[in-house]
Amino acid sequence: MKPTYFEAVQVLTDNKALHGKADGPLSKITLEKDVVSPTEEAIQKKLVELQAEYDAQEYARNRALAYDSVGDQLDQLMKDMRDGTTTHQTACEAVKTKWPKDNSGPVE
């Protein structure tokens, strides 16, 4: 899921934010006793970092949706071993080609 304001606060407070609104503000987030509240500037900076990490993994999320189920992949592998074919490898390579790691978007 896309990173939230609350998650940024969680990271900055070593998971000592107890509960609160996902989209903030900090005044709506309860921290453990004696935990120093991060600054708004630090929260916004961390949110940008978390968003960049999230964006960098878009290809992985897209690949996960594009791959066949594990059961279907195992069936393909068994048939490939039996028949001397490479249908599983070909299917995996097609997904990797469509969703490259460089996040350049889908290749049609």
Residue, then its C-alpha position, 0 to 999 in steps of 0.5 A: m500500500k502507498p505510504t501514509y503520514f502515520e507510517a512516516v511517524q512510525v518510522l521516525t519514532d521507532n514504531k512508538a506511534l500507537h494509533g491515529k489518522a493515516d493522513g495525519p496531522l501529527s496532532k491526531i496521532t497518539l505516541e507512547k509516553d515520553v516519545v519525542s514528536p518528530t517535526e513536520e519537516a522530518i515527517q514530510k521528508k520521510l514520507v517523500e523517502l517512503q514514497a520513492e521506495y514504494d514507487a521503485q517497487e512498482y515493477a515487483r507489484n505488477r509482476a506479482l499480479a501478472y504471474d500465474s498462481v503458484g499451483d499453475q506454475l508448479d503444473q507448468l514445471m511438472k509438464d515441462m520436466r515431463d515433456g522437455t519443454t520450457t513453457h514455464q520459463t517462457a511465461c516468466e520471461a514474458v512477465k519480466t519483459k513486460w514489467p522491467k526492473d527499471n520501472s519504464g512501464p509496461v512493454e507491449 
